[in-house]
Amino acid sequence: MIRSVLFDTETTGLDPMAGDRIIEIAALELVNDLPTGRHFHALVHPQRSIPEEATRIHGITLEALEGKPLFGEVADGLLEFLGDGKLVAHNAPFDFGFLNAELSRLGHPALDGARMVDTLMLAKARFPGMPNSLDALCRRFGIDLTERITHNALLDCRLLAEVYIELTGGRQRGLLLAASGQGDLPVASYAAVGARPSRPIVPTEAELAAHKAFLAKLKDPLWVAP
């Protein structure tokens, strides 16, 4: 079992080195790159103003954050949830930059860049020259965007989790059914959930003989039992 965390931030602007701060952070737990349903979410008071242009993007005003905790009050819970596995984000250097700036203010060490998985880079490698924003990827993969009126860290995480599944090979429903103890469904049931039953391929005697003859030509073939 491999645990990782997918996360997203909303901020007061684009540059943490110029004083911009995190105002919302959300994270989803992934096991073997699939969401488990566990998540972390916090709205954070930035201790500064929020420009109107930023509010137009995420819909969050300073008034809405009155009484919300400071980043330092949620940092320990966030770090515990992030754990020590992979950290997945869309345009991950942006989110890492903001998180590391906030952690630095508290005297915490920066997140290890080796943990970073950037879904934007994955998308660019798969779809070079095409739009690869979260919205564009959702439309490309047929993921419902009706709730995404403004940016929202938790909703964006849930959408990105679906995109990430597609970017890393797609959800193999047959494997999930088997893992949940439903691997012996009849053919009709597999059809109903969009999965296919296994179809073992049994080689003929002639094919086995041809394969054996081919292996005999190889030096120390790995496929021959000692």
C-alpha positions as CSV (number, residue, x, y, z in Angstrom):
1,M,0.0,0.0,0.0
2,I,1.5,3.3,-1.1
3,R,0.0,6.5,0.6
4,S,0.3,9.9,-1.0
5,V,-1.5,13.2,-0.7
6,L,-3.0,15.4,-3.3
7,F,-3.4,19.1,-2.3
8,D,-4.4,22.6,-3.4
9,T,-4.1,26.1,-2.1
10,E,-5.9,29.4,-2.6
11,T,-3.9,32.5,-1.9
12,T,-4.0,36.3,-1.8
13,G,-1.9,36.6,-4.9
14,L,0.8,34.9,-6.9
15,D,4.1,35.6,-5.1
16,P,4.8,34.4,-1.5
17,M,8.1,36.2,-1.5
18,A,6.2,39.5,-2.0
19,G,4.0,38.8,1.1
20,D,1.1,36.9,-0.5
21,R,-0.3,34.3,1.9
22,I,-2.4,31.1,1.9
23,I,-6.1,31.6,2.7
24,E,-7.4,28.1,2.0
25,I,-5.7,24.7,1.8
26,A,-7.2,21.3,1.1
27,A,-5.7,17.8,0.8
28,L,-7.0,14.4,-0.1
29,E,-5.5,11.1,0.9
30,L,-4.6,8.7,-1.9
31,V,-3.7,5.0,-1.5
32,N,-2.1,3.5,-4.6
33,D,-3.0,6.8,-6.3
34,L,-6.8,6.4,-5.6
35,P,-8.7,8.6,-3.2
36,T,-9.7,7.0,0.1
37,G,-12.3,9.6,1.1
38,R,-10.1,11.1,4.0
39,H,-9.3,14.8,3.6
40,F,-7.9,17.8,5.4
41,H,-9.4,21.3,4.8
42,A,-8.9,24.7,6.4
43,L,-9.7,28.3,5.7
44,V,-6.9,30.5,7.1
45,H,-6.8,34.2,8.0
46,P,-3.9,35.8,6.0
47,Q,-3.2,38.7,8.3
48,R,-3.3,41.0,5.3
49,S,-5.7,42.3,2.7
50,I,-7.0,40.2,-0.2
51,P,-6.9,42.1,-3.5
52,E,-10.2,42.2,-5.5
53,E,-8.6,40.4,-8.5
54,A,-7.8,37.4,-6.2
55,T,-11.3,37.4,-4.8
56,R,-12.7,37.3,-8.3
57,I,-10.8,34.0,-8.8
58,H,-11.6,32.1,-5.6
59,G,-14.5,34.1,-4.2
60,I,-13.0,34.5,-0.8
61,T,-13.0,37.9,1.0
62,L,-11.2,39.0,4.1
63,E,-14.6,39.4,5.8
64,A,-15.3,35.7,5.2
65,L,-12.1,34.8,7.0
66,E,-12.8,36.8,10.2
67,G,-12.4,34.4,13.2
68,K,-10.6,31.8,11.1
69,P,-7.3,30.3,12.4
70,L,-3.9,31.6,11.4
71,F,-1.7,29.2,9.4
72,G,0.3,28.5,12.5
73,E,-2.7,27.1,14.2
74,V,-3.4,24.5,11.5
75,A,0.2,23.7,10.5
76,D,0.7,20.8,12.8
77,G,-2.5,19.1,11.7
78,L,-1.7,19.7,8.0
79,L,1.9,18.3,8.3
80,E,0.6,15.2,10.1
81,F,-2.0,14.7,7.3
82,L,0.7,15.3,4.6
83,G,2.8,12.5,6.1
84,D,6.1,11.6,4.3
85,G,4.9,10.3,0.9
86,K,4.4,11.8,-2.5
87,L,2.6,15.2,-2.7
88,V,0.5,15.7,-5.8
89,A,-0.6,19.1,-7.1
90,H,-1.5,20.9,-10.3
91,N,1.3,23.4,-11.0
92,A,2.9,21.9,-7.9
93,P,5.9,24.4,-7.7
94,F,3.3,27.2,-7.0
95,D,1.7,25.4,-4.1
96,F,5.0,24.1,-2.8
97,G,6.3,27.7,-2.9
98,F,3.5,29.0,-0.8
99,L,3.5,26.1,1.7
100,N,7.3,26.4,2.2
101,A,7.0,30.2,2.7
102,E,4.3,29.6,5.4
103,L,6.4,26.8,7.0
104,S,9.5,29.0,7.0
105,R,7.7,31.7,8.9
106,L,7.0,29.1,11.6
107,G,10.6,27.8,11.7
108,H,9.6,24.5,10.0
109,P,11.8,22.9,7.4
110,A,10.7,23.1,3.8
111,L,8.9,20.3,2.1
112,D,11.3,18.0,0.2
113,G,11.1,18.8,-3.5
114,A,11.7,15.1,-4.3
115,R,8.2,14.4,-3.0
116,M,6.6,16.6,-5.6
117,V,4.3,15.2,-8.4
118,D,3.2,17.9,-10.7
119,T,0.1,16.9,-12.7
120,L,0.5,19.9,-15.0
121,M,3.8,18.5,-16.2
122,L,2.2,15.0,-16.5
123,A,-0.5,16.6,-18.6
124,K,1.9,18.6,-20.8
125,A,3.9,15.4,-21.5
126,R,0.7,13.5,-22.5
127,F,-1.0,16.4,-24.4
128,P,1.8,18.6,-25.7
129,G,0.7,21.9,-27.2
130,M,-2.8,21.6,-25.8
131,P,-4.5,23.5,-23.0
132,N,-3.8,21.7,-19.7
133,S,-5.5,23.8,-17.0
134,L,-7.6,21.8,-14.6
135,D,-10.8,22.9,-16.4
136,A,-9.4,21.9,-19.8
137,L,-8.4,18.5,-18.4
138,C,-11.7,17.9,-16.8
139,R,-13.5,18.6,-20.1
140,R,-11.0,16.4,-22.0
141,F,-11.7,13.5,-19.6
142,G,-15.5,14.1,-19.3
143,I,-15.4,15.1,-15.6
144,D,-18.3,17.1,-14.3
145,L,-17.5,20.8,-13.8
146,T,-20.9,22.1,-13.0
147,E,-20.0,22.9,-9.3
148,R,-16.8,24.8,-10.2
149,I,-18.1,28.4,-10.4
150,T,-15.0,29.8,-8.6
151,H,-11.8,28.2,-7.5
152,N,-12.3,26.2,-4.3
153,A,-9.4,24.2,-2.8
154,L,-11.4,21.2,-1.7
155,L,-13.5,20.9,-4.9
156,D,-10.4,21.4,-7.0
157,C,-8.7,18.6,-5.1
158,R,-11.6,16.3,-5.8
159,L,-11.6,17.2,-9.5
160,L,-7.8,16.8,-9.7
161,A,-8.0,13.4,-8.1
162,E,-10.2,12.3,-11.0
163,V,-7.8,13.9,-13.5
164,Y,-4.8,12.3,-11.8
165,I,-6.4,8.8,-12.1
166,E,-6.8,9.4,-15.9
167,L,-3.3,10.8,-16.3
168,T,-1.8,7.8,-14.5
169,G,-3.7,5.1,-16.6
170,G,-7.4,5.4,-15.7
171,R,-9.5,3.6,-13.0
172,Q,-9.4,-0.1,-13.6
173,R,-12.8,-1.1,-12.2
174,G,-12.2,-4.8,-12.5
175,L,-9.2,-4.6,-10.2
176,L,-11.2,-2.5,-7.7
177,L,-14.0,-4.9,-7.7
178,A,-11.7,-7.8,-7.1
179,A,-10.0,-5.9,-4.2
180,S,-13.4,-5.3,-2.6
181,G,-14.3,-8.9,-2.7
182,Q,-16.5,-8.6,-5.8
183,G,-14.1,-10.1,-8.3
184,D,-16.4,-13.1,-9.1
185,L,-19.3,-11.1,-10.6
186,P,-21.2,-12.8,-13.5
187,V,-20.6,-11.4,-17.0
188,A,-23.8,-9.4,-16.9
189,S,-22.8,-7.7,-13.7
190,Y,-19.5,-6.7,-15.2
191,A,-21.2,-5.2,-18.2
192,A,-23.5,-3.2,-15.9
193,V,-20.5,-1.5,-14.1
194,G,-18.5,-1.0,-17.3
195,A,-15.8,-3.6,-16.5
196,R,-14.8,-6.8,-18.3
197,P,-14.4,-10.3,-16.9
198,S,-11.0,-11.9,-17.2
199,R,-10.4,-14.0,-20.4
200,P,-7.5,-16.3,-19.9
201,I,-5.4,-17.0,-23.0
202,V,-4.3,-20.6,-23.2
203,P,-1.5,-21.3,-25.7
204,T,-1.8,-24.3,-28.1
205,E,0.7,-27.1,-28.1
206,A,2.2,-25.7,-31.3
207,E,2.6,-22.3,-29.8
208,L,4.3,-23.8,-26.7
209,A,6.7,-25.7,-28.9
210,A,7.5,-22.6,-31.0
211,H,8.2,-20.6,-27.8
212,K,10.5,-23.4,-26.4
213,A,12.4,-23.4,-29.7
214,F,12.8,-19.6,-29.5
215,L,14.1,-19.7,-25.9
216,A,16.6,-22.4,-26.9
217,K,18.3,-19.9,-29.1
218,L,18.8,-17.4,-26.2
219,K,21.8,-17.4,-23.9
220,D,20.6,-17.9,-20.2
221,P,17.0,-16.8,-20.9
222,L,15.1,-15.5,-17.9
223,W,11.9,-17.3,-18.8
224,V,13.3,-20.8,-18.3
225,A,13.1,-22.3,-14.8
226,P,16.4,-23.5,-13.4
